[in-house]
Amino acid sequence: MNDIVLQEVEDFISDIQSVNPEHAELIELVRDLFTEVNEELSQGIKYGGLVFFQQGVLVGGIFPYKKHMSIEFSNGADFSDPYSALEGKGKQRRHLKIYTDEDIDSKKALYYIQQAVAE
């Protein structure tokens, strides 16, 4: 990640931290999951959230809302969803609503992130 993009990401997280520390913590936890699955993902700020690219293709992102966070998956409609955790009705995009750090585990975020960045 180049220095300018890294600074944008850090500024974004810092801004969230100043307004809602719990959301900043959730963003960091989910960010860690994305990079744990594939450390070569590119990161950036787009559409009001932290997004992840694999070989230049947007695969997902983390978006803060007033009362929750949303983990968005660009091709989530194609995912296996045995836990029925994915939400959304668009052609391709699906998301997980995250209210607390427990939701990250209970909604199996890692399972869906692994599908998002599967090679």
FIGU-366209 format. One record per atom (N, C-alpha, C, CB): residue number from 1; residue in three letters; atom name; x, y, z. Coordinates in pm, whole numbers, always signed. Glycine has a CB too. Example, Ala and Ser with C-alpha at 12.3 -4.5 7.8 and 13.67 -1.06 7.14 Angstrom:
% residues 2
REC	1	ALA	N	+1319	-569	+780
REC	1	ALA	CA	+1230	-450	+780
REC	1	ALA	C	+1320	-330	+780
REC	1	ALA	CB	+1131	-447	+905
REC	2	SER	N	+1285	-225	+708
REC	2	SER	CA	+1367	-106	+714
REC	2	SER	C	+1290	+3	+787
REC	2	SER	CB	+1408	-60	+572
END
This chain:
% residues 119
REC	1	MET	N	+87	-117	+0
REC	1	MET	CA	+0	+0	+0
REC	1	MET	C	+91	+123	+0
REC	1	MET	CB	-98	+0	+124
REC	2	ASN	N	+63	+217	-91
REC	2	ASN	CA	+149	+334	-93
REC	2	ASN	C	+121	+425	+26
REC	2	ASN	CB	+131	+410	-224
REC	3	ASP	N	+215	+514	+53
REC	3	ASP	CA	+207	+598	+173
REC	3	ASP	C	+85	+689	+175
REC	3	ASP	CB	+331	+682	+184
REC	4	ILE	N	+45	+741	+59
REC	4	ILE	CA	-71	+830	+54
REC	4	ILE	C	-198	+754	+89
REC	4	ILE	CB	-85	+894	-87
REC	5	VAL	N	-217	+636	+31
REC	5	VAL	CA	-335	+555	+60
REC	5	VAL	C	-333	+511	+206
REC	5	VAL	CB	-342	+433	-34
REC	6	LEU	N	-217	+469	+255
REC	6	LEU	CA	-205	+429	+395
REC	6	LEU	C	-246	+543	+486
REC	6	LEU	CB	-63	+383	+426
REC	7	GLN	N	-203	+664	+455
REC	7	GLN	CA	-239	+780	+538
REC	7	GLN	C	-389	+807	+531
REC	7	GLN	CB	-161	+905	+493
REC	8	GLU	N	-450	+791	+413
REC	8	GLU	CA	-595	+809	+400
REC	8	GLU	C	-670	+709	+487
REC	8	GLU	CB	-639	+794	+253
REC	9	VAL	N	-623	+584	+487
REC	9	VAL	CA	-687	+479	+567
REC	9	VAL	C	-671	+510	+715
REC	9	VAL	CB	-625	+340	+534
REC	10	GLU	N	-551	+548	+756
REC	10	GLU	CA	-528	+581	+897
REC	10	GLU	C	-610	+703	+939
REC	10	GLU	CB	-377	+607	+922
REC	11	ASP	N	-619	+804	+852
REC	11	ASP	CA	-700	+923	+882
REC	11	ASP	C	-847	+886	+896
REC	11	ASP	CB	-683	+1031	+772
REC	12	PHE	N	-895	+799	+809
REC	12	PHE	CA	-1034	+753	+814
REC	12	PHE	C	-1063	+687	+948
REC	12	PHE	CB	-1064	+656	+699
REC	13	ILE	N	-976	+595	+988
REC	13	ILE	CA	-995	+524	+1115
REC	13	ILE	C	-985	+621	+1232
REC	13	ILE	CB	-892	+411	+1130
REC	14	SER	N	-893	+714	+1225
REC	14	SER	CA	-877	+815	+1330
REC	14	SER	C	-1003	+902	+1341
REC	14	SER	CB	-754	+904	+1302
REC	15	ASP	N	-1059	+941	+1227
REC	15	ASP	CA	-1183	+1021	+1228
REC	15	ASP	C	-1296	+943	+1294
REC	15	ASP	CB	-1222	+1061	+1085
REC	16	ILE	N	-1309	+816	+1259
REC	16	ILE	CA	-1413	+732	+1320
REC	16	ILE	C	-1388	+720	+1470
REC	16	ILE	CB	-1417	+591	+1254
REC	17	GLN	N	-1262	+703	+1508
REC	17	GLN	CA	-1224	+691	+1650
REC	17	GLN	C	-1271	+812	+1730
REC	17	GLN	CB	-1071	+675	+1664
REC	18	SER	N	-1258	+931	+1672
REC	18	SER	CA	-1294	+1052	+1745
REC	18	SER	C	-1445	+1067	+1763
REC	18	SER	CB	-1240	+1174	+1672
REC	19	VAL	N	-1523	+1005	+1673
REC	19	VAL	CA	-1669	+1014	+1679
REC	19	VAL	C	-1730	+894	+1750
REC	19	VAL	CB	-1726	+1027	+1539
REC	20	ASN	N	-1677	+775	+1721
REC	20	ASN	CA	-1735	+653	+1774
REC	20	ASN	C	-1624	+547	+1792
REC	20	ASN	CB	-1848	+599	+1680
REC	21	PRO	N	-1560	+547	+1909
REC	21	PRO	CA	-1449	+453	+1932
REC	21	PRO	C	-1486	+306	+1911
REC	21	PRO	CB	-1397	+471	+2071
REC	22	GLU	N	-1610	+270	+1942
REC	22	GLU	CA	-1652	+131	+1923
REC	22	GLU	C	-1651	+94	+1775
REC	22	GLU	CB	-1792	+108	+1982
REC	23	HIS	N	-1695	+184	+1690
REC	23	HIS	CA	-1692	+157	+1546
REC	23	HIS	C	-1549	+146	+1495
REC	23	HIS	CB	-1767	+267	+1469
REC	24	ALA	N	-1461	+231	+1545
REC	24	ALA	CA	-1320	+225	+1504
REC	24	ALA	C	-1261	+90	+1540
REC	24	ALA	CB	-1239	+339	+1570
REC	25	GLU	N	-1295	+39	+1657
REC	25	GLU	CA	-1245	-91	+1700
REC	25	GLU	C	-1299	-203	+1609
REC	25	GLU	CB	-1285	-119	+1847
REC	26	LEU	N	-1427	-194	+1574
REC	26	LEU	CA	-1486	-294	+1485
REC	26	LEU	C	-1420	-289	+1347
REC	26	LEU	CB	-1638	-271	+1472
REC	27	ILE	N	-1394	-169	+1297
REC	27	ILE	CA	-1328	-155	+1167
REC	27	ILE	C	-1191	-222	+1172
REC	27	ILE	CB	-1313	-6	+1128
REC	28	GLU	N	-1116	-198	+1278
REC	28	GLU	CA	-983	-259	+1290
REC	28	GLU	C	-991	-412	+1297
REC	28	GLU	CB	-910	-205	+1415
REC	29	LEU	N	-1089	-463	+1371
REC	29	LEU	CA	-1104	-609	+1381
REC	29	LEU	C	-1135	-671	+1245
REC	29	LEU	CB	-1216	-644	+1481
REC	30	VAL	N	-1226	-610	+1171
REC	30	VAL	CA	-1264	-664	+1041
REC	30	VAL	C	-1150	-644	+941
REC	30	VAL	CB	-1393	-597	+989
REC	31	ARG	N	-1084	-531	+948
REC	31	ARG	CA	-968	-505	+861
REC	31	ARG	C	-863	-614	+881
REC	31	ARG	CB	-906	-364	+890
REC	32	ASP	N	-839	-649	+1006
REC	32	ASP	CA	-743	-756	+1037
REC	32	ASP	C	-785	-888	+974
REC	32	ASP	CB	-729	-772	+1188
REC	33	LEU	N	-916	-917	+972
REC	33	LEU	CA	-962	-1042	+910
REC	33	LEU	C	-934	-1042	+760
REC	33	LEU	CB	-1113	-1062	+936
REC	34	PHE	N	-965	-932	+694
REC	34	PHE	CA	-937	-924	+550
REC	34	PHE	C	-789	-946	+522
REC	34	PHE	CB	-982	-787	+493
REC	35	THR	N	-702	-878	+598
REC	35	THR	CA	-558	-889	+571
REC	35	THR	C	-502	-1023	+618
REC	35	THR	CB	-483	-776	+640
REC	36	GLU	N	-565	-1086	+717
REC	36	GLU	CA	-524	-1219	+760
REC	36	GLU	C	-550	-1321	+650
REC	36	GLU	CB	-598	-1259	+890
REC	37	VAL	N	-662	-1306	+581
REC	37	VAL	CA	-698	-1398	+473
REC	37	VAL	C	-609	-1375	+351
REC	37	VAL	CB	-846	-1381	+435
REC	38	ASN	N	-579	-1248	+322
REC	38	ASN	CA	-493	-1218	+207
REC	38	ASN	C	-419	-1087	+234
REC	38	ASN	CB	-576	-1208	+76
REC	39	GLU	N	-292	-1100	+272
REC	39	GLU	CA	-213	-982	+307
REC	39	GLU	C	-177	-898	+186
REC	39	GLU	CB	-87	-1024	+379
REC	40	GLU	N	-205	-946	+67
REC	40	GLU	CA	-173	-870	-54
REC	40	GLU	C	-289	-784	-103
REC	40	GLU	CB	-133	-965	-164
REC	41	LEU	N	-400	-781	-29
REC	41	LEU	CA	-512	-695	-67
REC	41	LEU	C	-470	-549	-62
REC	41	LEU	CB	-633	-719	+24
REC	42	SER	N	-519	-472	-157
REC	42	SER	CA	-501	-327	-153
REC	42	SER	C	-616	-269	-73
REC	42	SER	CB	-493	-265	-297
REC	43	GLN	N	-590	-159	-4
REC	43	GLN	CA	-692	-93	+74
REC	43	GLN	C	-707	+50	+26
REC	43	GLN	CB	-659	-97	+225
REC	44	GLY	N	-824	+106	+50
REC	44	GLY	CA	-848	+245	+14
REC	44	GLY	C	-976	+295	+79
REC	44	GLY	CB	-854	+262	-138
REC	45	ILE	N	-1002	+422	+60
REC	45	ILE	CA	-1125	+482	+111
REC	45	ILE	C	-1211	+517	-9
REC	45	ILE	CB	-1095	+609	+200
REC	46	LYS	N	-1330	+461	-15
REC	46	LYS	CA	-1426	+488	-122
REC	46	LYS	C	-1567	+471	-67
REC	46	LYS	CB	-1404	+393	-244
REC	47	TYR	N	-1658	+548	-121
REC	47	TYR	CA	-1800	+535	-87
REC	47	TYR	C	-1825	+549	+63
REC	47	TYR	CB	-1853	+401	-135
REC	48	GLY	N	-1737	+621	+133
REC	48	GLY	CA	-1756	+643	+276
REC	48	GLY	C	-1709	+530	+365
REC	48	GLY	CB	-1897	+668	+302
REC	49	GLY	N	-1631	+439	+310
REC	49	GLY	CA	-1584	+326	+389
REC	49	GLY	C	-1445	+283	+350
REC	49	GLY	CB	-1678	+209	+376
REC	50	LEU	N	-1395	+185	+423
REC	50	LEU	CA	-1265	+124	+396
REC	50	LEU	C	-1290	+6	+303
REC	50	LEU	CB	-1192	+78	+530
REC	51	VAL	N	-1230	+11	+184
REC	51	VAL	CA	-1255	-92	+84
REC	51	VAL	C	-1129	-173	+56
REC	51	VAL	CB	-1308	-30	-46
REC	52	PHE	N	-1150	-294	+4
REC	52	PHE	CA	-1041	-386	-25
REC	52	PHE	C	-1048	-428	-170
REC	52	PHE	CB	-1047	-509	+68
REC	53	PHE	N	-931	-428	-234
REC	53	PHE	CA	-919	-467	-374
REC	53	PHE	C	-825	-586	-385
REC	53	PHE	CB	-868	-348	-459
REC	54	GLN	N	-860	-677	-473
REC	54	GLN	CA	-773	-790	-504
REC	54	GLN	C	-740	-779	-652
REC	54	GLN	CB	-841	-928	-468
REC	55	GLN	N	-613	-756	-681
REC	55	GLN	CA	-567	-738	-819
REC	55	GLN	C	-650	-632	-890
REC	55	GLN	CB	-572	-871	-895
REC	56	GLY	N	-677	-522	-820
REC	56	GLY	CA	-749	-409	-878
REC	56	GLY	C	-900	-420	-880
REC	56	GLY	CB	-703	-389	-1014
REC	57	VAL	N	-954	-532	-834
REC	57	VAL	CA	-1099	-554	-835
REC	57	VAL	C	-1152	-538	-692
REC	57	VAL	CB	-1135	-696	-892
REC	58	LEU	N	-1256	-456	-677
REC	58	LEU	CA	-1318	-435	-547
REC	58	LEU	C	-1384	-563	-500
REC	58	LEU	CB	-1421	-319	-552
REC	59	VAL	N	-1342	-615	-384
REC	59	VAL	CA	-1401	-739	-332
REC	59	VAL	C	-1491	-715	-212
REC	59	VAL	CB	-1292	-836	-294
REC	60	GLY	N	-1470	-604	-141
REC	60	GLY	CA	-1553	-578	-24
REC	60	GLY	C	-1509	-455	+50
REC	60	GLY	CB	-1552	-695	+68
REC	61	GLY	N	-1578	-428	+160
REC	61	GLY	CA	-1544	-312	+240
REC	61	GLY	C	-1617	-309	+372
REC	61	GLY	CB	-1573	-187	+164
REC	62	ILE	N	-1578	-212	+452
REC	62	ILE	CA	-1636	-192	+585
REC	62	ILE	C	-1691	-50	+587
REC	62	ILE	CB	-1531	-216	+700
REC	63	PHE	N	-1819	-38	+620
REC	63	PHE	CA	-1885	+92	+614
REC	63	PHE	C	-1954	+124	+747
REC	63	PHE	CB	-1986	+95	+499
REC	64	PRO	N	-1921	+238	+806
REC	64	PRO	CA	-1984	+277	+932
REC	64	PRO	C	-2119	+345	+908
REC	64	PRO	CB	-1893	+370	+1011
REC	65	TYR	N	-2215	+310	+989
REC	65	TYR	CA	-2345	+375	+991
REC	65	TYR	C	-2369	+422	+1134
REC	65	TYR	CB	-2460	+277	+942
REC	66	LYS	N	-2476	+492	+1157
REC	66	LYS	CA	-2499	+550	+1289
REC	66	LYS	C	-2500	+445	+1401
REC	66	LYS	CB	-2630	+627	+1290
REC	67	LYS	N	-2572	+334	+1379
REC	67	LYS	CA	-2588	+236	+1486
REC	67	LYS	C	-2521	+102	+1460
REC	67	LYS	CB	-2732	+213	+1509
REC	68	HIS	N	-2459	+86	+1343
REC	68	HIS	CA	-2395	-42	+1312
REC	68	HIS	C	-2285	-22	+1208
REC	68	HIS	CB	-2498	-144	+1261
REC	69	MET	N	-2213	-129	+1183
REC	69	MET	CA	-2115	-133	+1075
REC	69	MET	C	-2169	-233	+973
REC	69	MET	CB	-1969	-174	+1126
REC	70	SER	N	-2128	-218	+850
REC	70	SER	CA	-2168	-311	+747
REC	70	SER	C	-2043	-364	+678
REC	70	SER	CB	-2265	-244	+645
REC	71	ILE	N	-2032	-496	+671
REC	71	ILE	CA	-1925	-557	+592
REC	71	ILE	C	-1990	-592	+459
REC	71	ILE	CB	-1862	-686	+664
REC	72	GLU	N	-1946	-523	+354
REC	72	GLU	CA	-2005	-539	+221
REC	72	GLU	C	-1919	-632	+136
REC	72	GLU	CB	-2020	-402	+151
REC	73	PHE	N	-1985	-713	+55
REC	73	PHE	CA	-1917	-804	-35
REC	73	PHE	C	-1967	-779	-177
REC	73	PHE	CB	-1939	-952	+8
REC	74	SER	N	-1876	-744	-266
REC	74	SER	CA	-1913	-707	-403
REC	74	SER	C	-1986	-819	-476
REC	74	SER	CB	-1789	-668	-481
REC	75	ASN	N	-1944	-944	-455
REC	75	ASN	CA	-2007	-1057	-523
REC	75	ASN	C	-2075	-1151	-424
REC	75	ASN	CB	-1903	-1134	-604
REC	76	GLY	N	-2129	-1094	-318
REC	76	GLY	CA	-2190	-1174	-212
REC	76	GLY	C	-2306	-1260	-257
REC	76	GLY	CB	-2235	-1085	-104
REC	77	ALA	N	-2373	-1221	-365
REC	77	ALA	CA	-2486	-1301	-415
REC	77	ALA	C	-2440	-1438	-461
REC	77	ALA	CB	-2558	-1229	-529
REC	78	ASP	N	-2312	-1450	-494
REC	78	ASP	CA	-2257	-1578	-541
REC	78	ASP	C	-2203	-1666	-427
REC	78	ASP	CB	-2147	-1553	-642
REC	79	PHE	N	-2203	-1613	-306
REC	79	PHE	CA	-2145	-1686	-193
REC	79	PHE	C	-2234	-1799	-146
REC	79	PHE	CB	-2118	-1591	-78
REC	80	SER	N	-2170	-1901	-90
REC	80	SER	CA	-2241	-2001	-13
REC	80	SER	C	-2281	-1934	+119
REC	80	SER	CB	-2153	-2131	+10
REC	81	ASP	N	-2406	-1948	+160
REC	81	ASP	CA	-2455	-1880	+281
REC	81	ASP	C	-2529	-1978	+373
REC	81	ASP	CB	-2549	-1762	+243
REC	82	PRO	N	-2458	-2081	+422
REC	82	PRO	CA	-2525	-2181	+505
REC	82	PRO	C	-2575	-2127	+638
REC	82	PRO	CB	-2431	-2296	+530
REC	83	TYR	N	-2524	-2011	+682
REC	83	TYR	CA	-2565	-1953	+810
REC	83	TYR	C	-2678	-1853	+792
REC	83	TYR	CB	-2446	-1886	+877
REC	84	SER	N	-2718	-1827	+669
REC	84	SER	CA	-2823	-1728	+637
REC	84	SER	C	-2795	-1594	+704
REC	84	SER	CB	-2961	-1781	+682
REC	85	ALA	N	-2668	-1553	+702
REC	85	ALA	CA	-2628	-1429	+766
REC	85	ALA	C	-2623	-1310	+670
REC	85	ALA	CB	-2493	-1447	+830
REC	86	LEU	N	-2608	-1337	+542
REC	86	LEU	CA	-2597	-1228	+445
REC	86	LEU	C	-2731	-1160	+424
REC	86	LEU	CB	-2543	-1280	+312
REC	87	GLU	N	-2724	-1028	+410
REC	87	GLU	CA	-2843	-948	+385
REC	87	GLU	C	-2825	-873	+253
REC	87	GLU	CB	-2870	-848	+501
REC	88	GLY	N	-2936	-829	+196
REC	88	GLY	CA	-2932	-751	+74
REC	88	GLY	C	-3005	-821	-39
REC	88	GLY	CB	-2789	-723	+33
REC	89	LYS	N	-3057	-742	-130
REC	89	LYS	CA	-3137	-797	-239
REC	89	LYS	C	-3088	-751	-375
REC	89	LYS	CB	-3282	-758	-221
REC	90	GLY	N	-2974	-682	-380
REC	90	GLY	CA	-2922	-634	-509
REC	90	GLY	C	-2877	-748	-597
REC	90	GLY	CB	-2806	-538	-487
REC	91	LYS	N	-2837	-715	-719
REC	91	LYS	CA	-2795	-818	-814
REC	91	LYS	C	-2674	-895	-763
REC	91	LYS	CB	-2763	-755	-949
REC	92	GLN	N	-2576	-828	-707
REC	92	GLN	CA	-2451	-894	-668
REC	92	GLN	C	-2412	-870	-522
REC	92	GLN	CB	-2341	-847	-756
REC	93	ARG	N	-2429	-750	-473
REC	93	ARG	CA	-2376	-713	-342
REC	93	ARG	C	-2460	-771	-228
REC	93	ARG	CB	-2371	-561	-330
REC	94	ARG	N	-2390	-817	-124
REC	94	ARG	CA	-2453	-862	+0
REC	94	ARG	C	-2372	-806	+116
REC	94	ARG	CB	-2462	-1020	+8
REC	95	HIS	N	-2431	-804	+236
REC	95	HIS	CA	-2361	-747	+350
REC	95	HIS	C	-2398	-817	+480
REC	95	HIS	CB	-2390	-598	+362
REC	96	LEU	N	-2312	-797	+578
REC	96	LEU	CA	-2337	-840	+716
REC	96	LEU	C	-2350	-715	+801
REC	96	LEU	CB	-2223	-935	+770
REC	97	LYS	N	-2453	-705	+881
REC	97	LYS	CA	-2465	-593	+975
REC	97	LYS	C	-2397	-634	+1105
REC	97	LYS	CB	-2616	-554	+998
REC	98	ILE	N	-2307	-546	+1150
REC	98	ILE	CA	-2230	-573	+1271
REC	98	ILE	C	-2260	-464	+1374
REC	98	ILE	CB	-2077	-580	+1239
REC	99	TYR	N	-2312	-505	+1488
REC	99	TYR	CA	-2344	-411	+1596
REC	99	TYR	C	-2240	-416	+1707
REC	99	TYR	CB	-2483	-440	+1652
REC	100	THR	N	-2185	-535	+1732
REC	100	THR	CA	-2086	-552	+1839
REC	100	THR	C	-1976	-645	+1789
REC	100	THR	CB	-2152	-610	+1969
REC	101	ASP	N	-1867	-653	+1863
REC	101	ASP	CA	-1759	-743	+1822
REC	101	ASP	C	-1804	-889	+1823
REC	101	ASP	CB	-1638	-724	+1912
REC	102	GLU	N	-1902	-922	+1906
REC	102	GLU	CA	-1953	-1060	+1908
REC	102	GLU	C	-2019	-1096	+1775
REC	102	GLU	CB	-2054	-1077	+2023
REC	103	ASP	N	-2077	-997	+1707
REC	103	ASP	CA	-2141	-1023	+1578
REC	103	ASP	C	-2041	-1070	+1472
REC	103	ASP	CB	-2211	-897	+1528
REC	104	ILE	N	-1917	-1026	+1485
REC	104	ILE	CA	-1814	-1067	+1388
REC	104	ILE	C	-1801	-1219	+1388
REC	104	ILE	CB	-1678	-1000	+1421
REC	105	ASP	N	-1801	-1278	+1507
REC	105	ASP	CA	-1793	-1424	+1517
REC	105	ASP	C	-1927	-1491	+1491
REC	105	ASP	CB	-1741	-1463	+1654
REC	106	SER	N	-2033	-1440	+1554
REC	106	SER	CA	-2162	-1508	+1545
REC	106	SER	C	-2218	-1506	+1403
REC	106	SER	CB	-2261	-1443	+1640
REC	107	LYS	N	-2184	-1404	+1325
REC	107	LYS	CA	-2231	-1396	+1186
REC	107	LYS	C	-2128	-1454	+1089
REC	107	LYS	CB	-2262	-1251	+1149
REC	108	LYS	N	-2024	-1517	+1145
REC	108	LYS	CA	-1924	-1590	+1065
REC	108	LYS	C	-1857	-1501	+959
REC	108	LYS	CB	-1990	-1709	+996
REC	109	ALA	N	-1819	-1381	+998
REC	109	ALA	CA	-1758	-1285	+905
REC	109	ALA	C	-1636	-1345	+834
REC	109	ALA	CB	-1717	-1158	+978
REC	110	LEU	N	-1553	-1417	+907
REC	110	LEU	CA	-1433	-1474	+846
REC	110	LEU	C	-1470	-1568	+731
REC	110	LEU	CB	-1350	-1549	+951
REC	111	TYR	N	-1573	-1648	+748
REC	111	TYR	CA	-1619	-1741	+646
REC	111	TYR	C	-1651	-1666	+516
REC	111	TYR	CB	-1742	-1818	+695
REC	112	TYR	N	-1722	-1554	+528
REC	112	TYR	CA	-1762	-1477	+411
REC	112	TYR	C	-1644	-1399	+352
REC	112	TYR	CB	-1876	-1382	+447
REC	113	ILE	N	-1557	-1349	+436
REC	113	ILE	CA	-1437	-1279	+388
REC	113	ILE	C	-1350	-1375	+308
REC	113	ILE	CB	-1357	-1217	+507
REC	114	GLN	N	-1338	-1499	+355
REC	114	GLN	CA	-1259	-1598	+281
REC	114	GLN	C	-1318	-1620	+142
REC	114	GLN	CB	-1254	-1732	+358
REC	115	GLN	N	-1448	-1620	+130
REC	115	GLN	CA	-1510	-1634	-2
REC	115	GLN	C	-1485	-1511	-88
REC	115	GLN	CB	-1660	-1659	+12
REC	116	ALA	N	-1486	-1395	-27
REC	116	ALA	CA	-1467	-1270	-102
REC	116	ALA	C	-1329	-1262	-165
REC	116	ALA	CB	-1488	-1149	-9
REC	117	VAL	N	-1230	-1317	-98
REC	117	VAL	CA	-1092	-1306	-149
REC	117	VAL	C	-1035	-1440	-197
REC	117	VAL	CB	-1001	-1250	-40
REC	118	ALA	N	-1126	-1536	-219
REC	118	ALA	CA	-1080	-1666	-271
REC	118	ALA	C	-1016	-1645	-407
REC	118	ALA	CB	-1199	-1768	-281
REC	119	GLU	N	-909	-1714	-428
REC	119	GLU	CA	-834	-1693	-555
REC	119	GLU	C	-888	-1777	-667
REC	119	GLU	CB	-686	-1725	-536
END
